[in-house]
Amino acid sequence: MRGLIGFIVMIQGVMGFIGQVFFDHAWGLLPHWFELPSAAYAGVFAAGAALAVWGDAAKKRKAKQAGQTGAGAV
């Protein structure tokens, strides 16, 4: 779930940053609620990327632990 939410947050950050830097206004849902500078949208993207990586690492760790359970597990 963290990975999916992180991916959505990354998209919102990229859309806000690109829209604000290269076009006349930010895109996405965040500009409807907040008025953020371009650097904040880059931070939103970084937070989303960190959340997605954290979710992926947790998924891999869970799969690895599930593979180690059984009769021969240490």
Residue pairs with C-beta under 8 A, 6 or more apart in sequence:
1 55
2 51
2 52
2 54
2 55
2 58
3 51
3 52
3 55
3 56
3 59
4 55
5 48
5 51
5 55
6 48
6 49
6 50
6 51
6 52
6 53
6 54
6 55
7 48
7 52
8 48
9 44
9 45
9 47
9 48
9 51
10 45
10 48
10 49
10 52
11 28
11 48
12 28
12 29
12 30
12 44
12 48
13 41
13 42
13 43
13 44
13 45
13 46
13 47
13 48
14 41
14 45
15 26
15 27
15 28
16 26
16 27
16 28
16 30
16 31
16 36
16 41
16 44
17 26
17 38
17 41
17 42
17 45
18 27
19 25
19 26
19 27
19 28
19 31
20 26
20 37
20 38
20 41
21 38
25 31
26 36
26 41
30 36
30 41
30 44
36 44
68 74
